[in-house]
């Protein structure tokens, strides 16, 4: 027996396939959910950021120094 889910977490894209396989969510219901989502791209804001963190780079340099002292 397949039950229709009203829990929004069941439609989370990270886990929805698991819930579909388990019979908690019908694929048709998921497709309807996706079609009903509002397009909010025009309300978004582009954020530029770097993935490097100087603190991490400094810590890596310290580890390299330790290796050189041992050798």
HTML snippet that shows the backbone in 3Dmol.js (N, CA, C, O; Angstrom):
<script src="https://3Dmol.org/build/3Dmol-min.js"></script>
<div id="view" style="width:600px;height:400px;position:relative"></div>
<script>
const pdb = `
ATOM      1  N   UNK A   1       0.830  -1.178   0.000  1.00  0.00           N
ATOM      2  CA  UNK A   1       0.000   0.000   0.000  1.00  0.00           C
ATOM      3  C   UNK A   1       0.880   1.249   0.000  1.00  0.00           C
ATOM      4  O   UNK A   1       1.747   1.398   0.861  1.00  0.00           O
ATOM      5  N   UNK A   2       0.665   2.123  -0.938  1.00  0.00           N
ATOM      6  CA  UNK A   2       1.435   3.352  -1.029  1.00  0.00           C
ATOM      7  C   UNK A   2       0.632   4.472  -0.396  1.00  0.00           C
ATOM      8  O   UNK A   2      -0.533   4.689  -0.728  1.00  0.00           O
ATOM      9  N   UNK A   3       1.277   5.179   0.520  1.00  0.00           N
ATOM     10  CA  UNK A   3       0.594   6.289   1.169  1.00  0.00           C
ATOM     11  C   UNK A   3       1.080   7.597   0.579  1.00  0.00           C
ATOM     12  O   UNK A   3       2.251   7.733   0.225  1.00  0.00           O
ATOM     13  N   UNK A   4       0.178   8.556   0.477  1.00  0.00           N
ATOM     14  CA  UNK A   4       0.555   9.879  -0.018  1.00  0.00           C
ATOM     15  C   UNK A   4       1.159  10.658   1.140  1.00  0.00           C
ATOM     16  O   UNK A   4       0.542  10.786   2.198  1.00  0.00           O
ATOM     17  N   UNK A   5       2.348  11.170   0.945  1.00  0.00           N
ATOM     18  CA  UNK A   5       3.042  11.877   2.008  1.00  0.00           C
ATOM     19  C   UNK A   5       2.674  13.352   1.998  1.00  0.00           C
ATOM     20  O   UNK A   5       2.575  13.971   0.939  1.00  0.00           O
ATOM     21  N   UNK A   6       2.472  13.908   3.187  1.00  0.00           N
ATOM     22  CA  UNK A   6       2.269  15.341   3.317  1.00  0.00           C
ATOM     23  C   UNK A   6       3.471  15.985   4.000  1.00  0.00           C
ATOM     24  O   UNK A   6       3.488  17.195   4.226  1.00  0.00           O
ATOM     25  N   UNK A   7       4.472  15.177   4.328  1.00  0.00           N
ATOM     26  CA  UNK A   7       5.676  15.680   4.979  1.00  0.00           C
ATOM     27  C   UNK A   7       6.606  16.275   3.920  1.00  0.00           C
ATOM     28  O   UNK A   7       7.071  15.547   3.043  1.00  0.00           O
ATOM     29  N   UNK A   8       6.888  17.580   3.979  1.00  0.00           N
ATOM     30  CA  UNK A   8       7.751  18.204   2.969  1.00  0.00           C
ATOM     31  C   UNK A   8       9.165  17.611   2.918  1.00  0.00           C
ATOM     32  O   UNK A   8       9.822  17.673   1.880  1.00  0.00           O
ATOM     33  N   UNK A   9       9.630  17.043   4.024  1.00  0.00           N
ATOM     34  CA  UNK A   9      10.972  16.447   4.029  1.00  0.00           C
ATOM     35  C   UNK A   9      11.042  15.208   3.139  1.00  0.00           C
ATOM     36  O   UNK A   9      12.126  14.833   2.690  1.00  0.00           O
ATOM     37  N   UNK A  10       9.923  14.582   2.883  1.00  0.00           N
ATOM     38  CA  UNK A  10       9.917  13.424   2.002  1.00  0.00           C
ATOM     39  C   UNK A  10      10.198  13.808   0.558  1.00  0.00           C
ATOM     40  O   UNK A  10      10.546  12.948  -0.252  1.00  0.00           O
ATOM     41  N   UNK A  11      10.053  15.097   0.219  1.00  0.00           N
ATOM     42  CA  UNK A  11      10.306  15.571  -1.137  1.00  0.00           C
ATOM     43  C   UNK A  11      11.680  16.217  -1.281  1.00  0.00           C
ATOM     44  O   UNK A  11      12.011  16.743  -2.344  1.00  0.00           O
ATOM     45  N   UNK A  12      12.471  16.179  -0.228  1.00  0.00           N
ATOM     46  CA  UNK A  12      13.826  16.723  -0.275  1.00  0.00           C
ATOM     47  C   UNK A  12      14.620  15.953  -1.329  1.00  0.00           C
ATOM     48  O   UNK A  12      14.658  14.723  -1.307  1.00  0.00           O
ATOM     49  N   UNK A  13      15.252  16.680  -2.249  1.00  0.00           N
ATOM     50  CA  UNK A  13      15.919  16.010  -3.371  1.00  0.00           C
ATOM     51  C   UNK A  13      17.058  15.094  -2.936  1.00  0.00           C
ATOM     52  O   UNK A  13      17.474  14.225  -3.702  1.00  0.00           O
ATOM     53  N   UNK A  14      17.566  15.272  -1.727  1.00  0.00           N
ATOM     54  CA  UNK A  14      18.657  14.418  -1.251  1.00  0.00           C
ATOM     55  C   UNK A  14      18.171  13.043  -0.820  1.00  0.00           C
ATOM     56  O   UNK A  14      18.958  12.097  -0.769  1.00  0.00           O
ATOM     57  N   UNK A  15      16.868  12.918  -0.505  1.00  0.00           N
ATOM     58  CA  UNK A  15      16.360  11.649   0.021  1.00  0.00           C
ATOM     59  C   UNK A  15      15.117  11.136  -0.689  1.00  0.00           C
ATOM     60  O   UNK A  15      14.638  10.045  -0.378  1.00  0.00           O
ATOM     61  N   UNK A  16      14.583  11.903  -1.640  1.00  0.00           N
ATOM     62  CA  UNK A  16      13.293  11.535  -2.238  1.00  0.00           C
ATOM     63  C   UNK A  16      13.344  10.190  -2.946  1.00  0.00           C
ATOM     64  O   UNK A  16      12.367   9.443  -2.899  1.00  0.00           O
ATOM     65  N   UNK A  17      14.440   9.863  -3.595  1.00  0.00           N
ATOM     66  CA  UNK A  17      14.515   8.574  -4.298  1.00  0.00           C
ATOM     67  C   UNK A  17      14.388   7.409  -3.314  1.00  0.00           C
ATOM     68  O   UNK A  17      13.784   6.384  -3.632  1.00  0.00           O
ATOM     69  N   UNK A  18      14.954   7.573  -2.132  1.00  0.00           N
ATOM     70  CA  UNK A  18      14.840   6.539  -1.096  1.00  0.00           C
ATOM     71  C   UNK A  18      13.378   6.362  -0.673  1.00  0.00           C
ATOM     72  O   UNK A  18      12.910   5.238  -0.491  1.00  0.00           O
ATOM     73  N   UNK A  19      12.663   7.477  -0.520  1.00  0.00           N
ATOM     74  CA  UNK A  19      11.256   7.405  -0.126  1.00  0.00           C
ATOM     75  C   UNK A  19      10.384   6.848  -1.253  1.00  0.00           C
ATOM     76  O   UNK A  19       9.385   6.179  -0.988  1.00  0.00           O
ATOM     77  N   UNK A  20      10.748   7.117  -2.485  1.00  0.00           N
ATOM     78  CA  UNK A  20      10.003   6.544  -3.622  1.00  0.00           C
ATOM     79  C   UNK A  20      10.191   5.029  -3.633  1.00  0.00           C
ATOM     80  O   UNK A  20       9.221   4.285  -3.777  1.00  0.00           O
ATOM     81  N   UNK A  21      11.439   4.567  -3.481  1.00  0.00           N
ATOM     82  CA  UNK A  21      11.708   3.124  -3.464  1.00  0.00           C
ATOM     83  C   UNK A  21      11.000   2.432  -2.306  1.00  0.00           C
ATOM     84  O   UNK A  21      10.560   1.290  -2.437  1.00  0.00           O
ATOM     85  N   UNK A  22      10.890   3.127  -1.168  1.00  0.00           N
ATOM     86  CA  UNK A  22      10.256   2.545   0.017  1.00  0.00           C
ATOM     87  C   UNK A  22       8.728   2.608  -0.066  1.00  0.00           C
ATOM     88  O   UNK A  22       8.038   2.024   0.770  1.00  0.00           O
ATOM     89  N   UNK A  23       8.202   3.305  -1.061  1.00  0.00           N
ATOM     90  CA  UNK A  23       6.759   3.394  -1.213  1.00  0.00           C
ATOM     91  C   UNK A  23       6.112   4.468  -0.354  1.00  0.00           C
ATOM     92  O   UNK A  23       4.887   4.526  -0.250  1.00  0.00           O
ATOM     93  N   UNK A  24       6.918   5.310   0.256  1.00  0.00           N
ATOM     94  CA  UNK A  24       6.378   6.391   1.077  1.00  0.00           C
ATOM     95  C   UNK A  24       5.840   7.508   0.186  1.00  0.00           C
ATOM     96  O   UNK A  24       4.849   8.158   0.520  1.00  0.00           O
ATOM     97  N   UNK A  25       6.500   7.721  -0.946  1.00  0.00           N
ATOM     98  CA  UNK A  25       6.131   8.775  -1.893  1.00  0.00           C
ATOM     99  C   UNK A  25       5.938   8.144  -3.261  1.00  0.00           C
ATOM    100  O   UNK A  25       6.734   7.305  -3.682  1.00  0.00           O
ATOM    101  N   UNK A  26       4.895   8.542  -3.946  1.00  0.00           N
ATOM    102  CA  UNK A  26       4.698   8.115  -5.333  1.00  0.00           C
ATOM    103  C   UNK A  26       5.472   9.060  -6.241  1.00  0.00           C
ATOM    104  O   UNK A  26       5.518  10.266  -5.996  1.00  0.00           O
ATOM    105  N   UNK A  27       6.078   8.513  -7.289  1.00  0.00           N
ATOM    106  CA  UNK A  27       6.817   9.347  -8.227  1.00  0.00           C
ATOM    107  C   UNK A  27       5.902  10.426  -8.819  1.00  0.00           C
ATOM    108  O   UNK A  27       6.331  11.560  -9.028  1.00  0.00           O
ATOM    109  N   UNK A  28       4.655  10.072  -9.086  1.00  0.00           N
ATOM    110  CA  UNK A  28       3.714  11.044  -9.645  1.00  0.00           C
ATOM    111  C   UNK A  28       3.514  12.228  -8.688  1.00  0.00           C
ATOM    112  O   UNK A  28       3.426  13.378  -9.119  1.00  0.00           O
ATOM    113  N   UNK A  29       3.445  11.932  -7.398  1.00  0.00           N
ATOM    114  CA  UNK A  29       3.287  12.999  -6.404  1.00  0.00           C
ATOM    115  C   UNK A  29       4.524  13.888  -6.366  1.00  0.00           C
ATOM    116  O   UNK A  29       4.420  15.104  -6.211  1.00  0.00           O
ATOM    117  N   UNK A  30       5.686  13.277  -6.508  1.00  0.00           N
ATOM    118  CA  UNK A  30       6.926  14.057  -6.521  1.00  0.00           C
ATOM    119  C   UNK A  30       6.970  14.956  -7.750  1.00  0.00           C
ATOM    120  O   UNK A  30       7.357  16.121  -7.655  1.00  0.00           O
ATOM    121  N   UNK A  31       6.579  14.426  -8.894  1.00  0.00           N
ATOM    122  CA  UNK A  31       6.551  15.228 -10.121  1.00  0.00           C
ATOM    123  C   UNK A  31       5.571  16.398  -9.977  1.00  0.00           C
ATOM    124  O   UNK A  31       5.863  17.506 -10.426  1.00  0.00           O
ATOM    125  N   UNK A  32       4.423  16.162  -9.360  1.00  0.00           N
ATOM    126  CA  UNK A  32       3.459  17.239  -9.126  1.00  0.00           C
ATOM    127  C   UNK A  32       4.049  18.293  -8.190  1.00  0.00           C
ATOM    128  O   UNK A  32       3.865  19.494  -8.386  1.00  0.00           O
ATOM    129  N   UNK A  33       4.755  17.819  -7.176  1.00  0.00           N
ATOM    130  CA  UNK A  33       5.402  18.732  -6.226  1.00  0.00           C
ATOM    131  C   UNK A  33       6.401  19.635  -6.952  1.00  0.00           C
ATOM    132  O   UNK A  33       6.420  20.846  -6.731  1.00  0.00           O
ATOM    133  N   UNK A  34       7.226  19.049  -7.817  1.00  0.00           N
ATOM    134  CA  UNK A  34       8.210  19.836  -8.560  1.00  0.00           C
ATOM    135  C   UNK A  34       7.534  20.855  -9.472  1.00  0.00           C
ATOM    136  O   UNK A  34       7.978  21.999  -9.565  1.00  0.00           O
ATOM    137  N   UNK A  35       6.470  20.444 -10.140  1.00  0.00           N
ATOM    138  CA  UNK A  35       5.765  21.339 -11.057  1.00  0.00           C
ATOM    139  C   UNK A  35       5.113  22.510 -10.312  1.00  0.00           C
ATOM    140  O   UNK A  35       4.938  23.586 -10.884  1.00  0.00           O
ATOM    141  N   UNK A  36       4.759  22.306  -9.056  1.00  0.00           N
ATOM    142  CA  UNK A  36       4.077  23.340  -8.277  1.00  0.00           C
ATOM    143  C   UNK A  36       5.043  24.341  -7.634  1.00  0.00           C
ATOM    144  O   UNK A  36       4.612  25.366  -7.105  1.00  0.00           O
ATOM    145  N   UNK A  37       6.331  24.051  -7.676  1.00  0.00           N
ATOM    146  CA  UNK A  37       7.292  24.959  -7.044  1.00  0.00           C
ATOM    147  C   UNK A  37       7.349  26.292  -7.786  1.00  0.00           C
ATOM    148  O   UNK A  37       7.273  26.336  -9.014  1.00  0.00           O
ATOM    149  N   UNK A  38       7.480  27.359  -7.038  1.00  0.00           N
ATOM    150  CA  UNK A  38       7.566  28.699  -7.610  1.00  0.00           C
ATOM    151  C   UNK A  38       8.989  28.973  -8.071  1.00  0.00           C
ATOM    152  O   UNK A  38       9.946  28.639  -7.373  1.00  0.00           O
ATOM    153  N   UNK A  39       9.131  29.583  -9.251  1.00  0.00           N
ATOM    154  CA  UNK A  39      10.443  29.960  -9.757  1.00  0.00           C
ATOM    155  C   UNK A  39      10.846  31.280  -9.101  1.00  0.00           C
ATOM    156  O   UNK A  39      10.228  32.313  -9.359  1.00  0.00           O
ATOM    157  N   UNK A  40      11.864  31.253  -8.265  1.00  0.00           N
ATOM    158  CA  UNK A  40      12.308  32.449  -7.550  1.00  0.00           C
ATOM    159  C   UNK A  40      13.702  32.903  -7.995  1.00  0.00           C
ATOM    160  O   UNK A  40      14.362  33.677  -7.302  1.00  0.00           O
ATOM    161  N   UNK A  41      14.137  32.415  -9.147  1.00  0.00           N
ATOM    162  CA  UNK A  41      15.467  32.777  -9.629  1.00  0.00           C
ATOM    163  C   UNK A  41      15.619  34.289  -9.762  1.00  0.00           C
ATOM    164  O   UNK A  41      16.687  34.828  -9.468  1.00  0.00           O
ATOM    165  N   UNK A  42      14.566  34.982 -10.201  1.00  0.00           N
ATOM    166  CA  UNK A  42      14.656  36.432 -10.399  1.00  0.00           C
ATOM    167  C   UNK A  42      14.847  37.173  -9.076  1.00  0.00           C
ATOM    168  O   UNK A  42      15.266  38.331  -9.077  1.00  0.00           O
ATOM    169  N   UNK A  43      14.553  36.533  -7.963  1.00  0.00           N
ATOM    170  CA  UNK A  43      14.722  37.155  -6.650  1.00  0.00           C
ATOM    171  C   UNK A  43      16.071  36.830  -6.021  1.00  0.00           C
ATOM    172  O   UNK A  43      16.373  37.282  -4.917  1.00  0.00           O
ATOM    173  N   UNK A  44      16.870  36.055  -6.719  1.00  0.00           N
ATOM    174  CA  UNK A  44      18.145  35.634  -6.144  1.00  0.00           C
ATOM    175  C   UNK A  44      19.212  36.707  -6.327  1.00  0.00           C
ATOM    176  O   UNK A  44      19.068  37.621  -7.140  1.00  0.00           O
ATOM    177  N   UNK A  45      20.276  36.575  -5.558  1.00  0.00           N
ATOM    178  CA  UNK A  45      21.399  37.497  -5.620  1.00  0.00           C
ATOM    179  C   UNK A  45      22.674  36.687  -5.774  1.00  0.00           C
ATOM    180  O   UNK A  45      22.894  35.721  -5.044  1.00  0.00           O
ATOM    181  N   UNK A  46      23.512  37.078  -6.723  1.00  0.00           N
ATOM    182  CA  UNK A  46      24.771  36.390  -6.960  1.00  0.00           C
ATOM    183  C   UNK A  46      25.767  36.775  -5.875  1.00  0.00           C
ATOM    184  O   UNK A  46      25.955  37.956  -5.584  1.00  0.00           O
ATOM    185  N   UNK A  47      26.396  35.785  -5.286  1.00  0.00           N
ATOM    186  CA  UNK A  47      27.399  36.025  -4.250  1.00  0.00           C
ATOM    187  C   UNK A  47      28.713  35.419  -4.729  1.00  0.00           C
ATOM    188  O   UNK A  47      28.784  34.226  -5.022  1.00  0.00           O
ATOM    189  N   UNK A  48      29.734  36.232  -4.806  1.00  0.00           N
ATOM    190  CA  UNK A  48      31.066  35.761  -5.177  1.00  0.00           C
ATOM    191  C   UNK A  48      31.863  35.511  -3.908  1.00  0.00           C
ATOM    192  O   UNK A  48      31.903  36.353  -3.011  1.00  0.00           O
ATOM    193  N   UNK A  49      32.489  34.359  -3.842  1.00  0.00           N
ATOM    194  CA  UNK A  49      33.294  34.051  -2.671  1.00  0.00           C
ATOM    195  C   UNK A  49      34.423  33.102  -3.047  1.00  0.00           C
ATOM    196  O   UNK A  49      34.342  32.394  -4.051  1.00  0.00           O
ATOM    197  N   UNK A  50      35.440  33.095  -2.263  1.00  0.00           N
ATOM    198  CA  UNK A  50      36.578  32.222  -2.475  1.00  0.00           C
ATOM    199  C   UNK A  50      36.449  31.026  -1.544  1.00  0.00           C
ATOM    200  O   UNK A  50      35.986  31.160  -0.412  1.00  0.00           O
ATOM    201  N   UNK A  51      36.852  29.879  -2.016  1.00  0.00           N
ATOM    202  CA  UNK A  51      36.808  28.680  -1.193  1.00  0.00           C
ATOM    203  C   UNK A  51      38.081  28.486  -0.384  1.00  0.00           C
ATOM    204  O   UNK A  51      38.181  27.553   0.412  1.00  0.00           O
ATOM    205  N   UNK A  52      39.040  29.355  -0.584  1.00  0.00           N
ATOM    206  CA  UNK A  52      40.281  29.247   0.171  1.00  0.00           C
ATOM    207  C   UNK A  52      40.153  29.999   1.473  1.00  0.00           C
ATOM    208  O   UNK A  52      39.527  31.058   1.535  1.00  0.00           O
ATOM    209  N   UNK A  53      40.738  29.457   2.493  1.00  0.00           N
ATOM    210  CA  UNK A  53      40.734  30.071   3.808  1.00  0.00           C
ATOM    211  C   UNK A  53      42.190  30.196   4.238  1.00  0.00           C
ATOM    212  O   UNK A  53      42.902  29.198   4.348  1.00  0.00           O
ATOM    213  N   UNK A  54      42.625  31.421   4.480  1.00  0.00           N
ATOM    214  CA  UNK A  54      44.028  31.644   4.813  1.00  0.00           C
ATOM    215  C   UNK A  54      44.446  30.887   6.062  1.00  0.00           C
ATOM    216  O   UNK A  54      45.583  30.426   6.155  1.00  0.00           O
ATOM    217  N   UNK A  55      43.535  30.753   7.029  1.00  0.00           N
ATOM    218  CA  UNK A  55      43.883  30.029   8.249  1.00  0.00           C
ATOM    219  C   UNK A  55      44.221  28.581   7.938  1.00  0.00           C
ATOM    220  O   UNK A  55      45.135  28.016   8.537  1.00  0.00           O
ATOM    221  N   UNK A  56      43.495  27.977   7.009  1.00  0.00           N
ATOM    222  CA  UNK A  56      43.774  26.591   6.634  1.00  0.00           C
ATOM    223  C   UNK A  56      45.117  26.526   5.921  1.00  0.00           C
ATOM    224  O   UNK A  56      45.911  25.620   6.176  1.00  0.00           O
ATOM    225  N   UNK A  57      45.379  27.486   5.024  1.00  0.00           N
ATOM    226  CA  UNK A  57      46.650  27.506   4.317  1.00  0.00           C
ATOM    227  C   UNK A  57      47.808  27.646   5.298  1.00  0.00           C
ATOM    228  O   UNK A  57      48.833  26.981   5.142  1.00  0.00           O
ATOM    229  N   UNK A  58      47.656  28.508   6.311  1.00  0.00           N
ATOM    230  CA  UNK A  58      48.712  28.692   7.311  1.00  0.00           C
ATOM    231  C   UNK A  58      48.940  27.408   8.097  1.00  0.00           C
ATOM    232  O   UNK A  58      50.083  27.057   8.389  1.00  0.00           O
ATOM    233  N   UNK A  59      47.874  26.710   8.440  1.00  0.00           N
ATOM    234  CA  UNK A  59      48.004  25.460   9.193  1.00  0.00           C
ATOM    235  C   UNK A  59      48.715  24.414   8.348  1.00  0.00           C
ATOM    236  O   UNK A  59      49.532  23.653   8.864  1.00  0.00           O
ATOM    237  N   UNK A  60      48.415  24.368   7.063  1.00  0.00           N
ATOM    238  CA  UNK A  60      49.086  23.424   6.173  1.00  0.00           C
ATOM    239  C   UNK A  60      50.575  23.736   6.097  1.00  0.00           C
ATOM    240  O   UNK A  60      51.397  22.820   6.073  1.00  0.00           O
ATOM    241  N   UNK A  61      50.934  25.020   6.058  1.00  0.00           N
ATOM    242  CA  UNK A  61      52.340  25.413   5.999  1.00  0.00           C
ATOM    243  C   UNK A  61      53.064  24.972   7.267  1.00  0.00           C
ATOM    244  O   UNK A  61      54.212  24.533   7.196  1.00  0.00           O
ATOM    245  N   UNK A  62      52.414  25.082   8.424  1.00  0.00           N
ATOM    246  CA  UNK A  62      53.036  24.660   9.683  1.00  0.00           C
ATOM    247  C   UNK A  62      53.313  23.162   9.675  1.00  0.00           C
ATOM    248  O   UNK A  62      54.357  22.717  10.154  1.00  0.00           O
ATOM    249  N   UNK A  63      52.384  22.388   9.134  1.00  0.00           N
ATOM    250  CA  UNK A  63      52.575  20.942   9.066  1.00  0.00           C
ATOM    251  C   UNK A  63      53.757  20.608   8.170  1.00  0.00           C
ATOM    252  O   UNK A  63      54.529  19.699   8.473  1.00  0.00           O
ATOM    253  N   UNK A  64      53.903  21.344   7.058  1.00  0.00           N
ATOM    254  CA  UNK A  64      55.025  21.110   6.154  1.00  0.00           C
ATOM    255  C   UNK A  64      56.352  21.395   6.855  1.00  0.00           C
ATOM    256  O   UNK A  64      57.336  20.683   6.650  1.00  0.00           O
ATOM    257  N   UNK A  65      56.373  22.450   7.688  1.00  0.00           N
ATOM    258  CA  UNK A  65      57.582  22.789   8.412  1.00  0.00           C
ATOM    259  C   UNK A  65      57.971  21.666   9.382  1.00  0.00           C
ATOM    260  O   UNK A  65      59.151  21.351   9.540  1.00  0.00           O
ATOM    261  N   UNK A  66      56.964  21.071  10.029  1.00  0.00           N
ATOM    262  CA  UNK A  66      57.225  19.968  10.969  1.00  0.00           C
ATOM    263  C   UNK A  66      57.853  18.783  10.234  1.00  0.00           C
ATOM    264  O   UNK A  66      58.773  18.149  10.750  1.00  0.00           O
ATOM    265  N   UNK A  67      57.360  18.485   9.038  1.00  0.00           N
ATOM    266  CA  UNK A  67      57.886  17.368   8.261  1.00  0.00           C
ATOM    267  C   UNK A  67      59.349  17.621   7.893  1.00  0.00           C
ATOM    268  O   UNK A  67      60.166  16.700   7.919  1.00  0.00           O
ATOM    269  N   UNK A  68      59.680  18.870   7.548  1.00  0.00           N
ATOM    270  CA  UNK A  68      61.049  19.180   7.149  1.00  0.00           C
ATOM    271  C   UNK A  68      62.006  19.048   8.336  1.00  0.00           C
ATOM    272  O   UNK A  68      63.150  18.627   8.163  1.00  0.00           O
ATOM    273  N   UNK A  69      61.548  19.402   9.533  1.00  0.00           N
ATOM    274  CA  UNK A  69      62.403  19.308  10.718  1.00  0.00           C
ATOM    275  C   UNK A  69      62.727  17.870  11.054  1.00  0.00           C
ATOM    276  O   UNK A  69      63.826  17.566  11.517  1.00  0.00           O
ATOM    277  N   UNK A  70      61.749  16.961  10.816  1.00  0.00           N
ATOM    278  CA  UNK A  70      61.952  15.552  11.132  1.00  0.00           C
ATOM    279  C   UNK A  70      62.948  14.926  10.173  1.00  0.00           C
ATOM    280  O   UNK A  70      63.693  14.028  10.567  1.00  0.00           O
ATOM    281  N   UNK A  71      62.981  15.377   8.915  1.00  0.00           N
ATOM    282  CA  UNK A  71      63.778  14.758   7.865  1.00  0.00           C
ATOM    283  C   UNK A  71      65.173  15.143   7.911  1.00  0.00           C
ATOM    284  O   UNK A  71      65.965  14.694   7.082  1.00  0.00           O
TER     285      UNK A  71
END
`;
const viewer = $3Dmol.createViewer("view");
viewer.addModel(pdb, "pdb");
viewer.setStyle({}, {cartoon: {color: "spectrum"}});
viewer.zoomTo();
viewer.render();
</script>
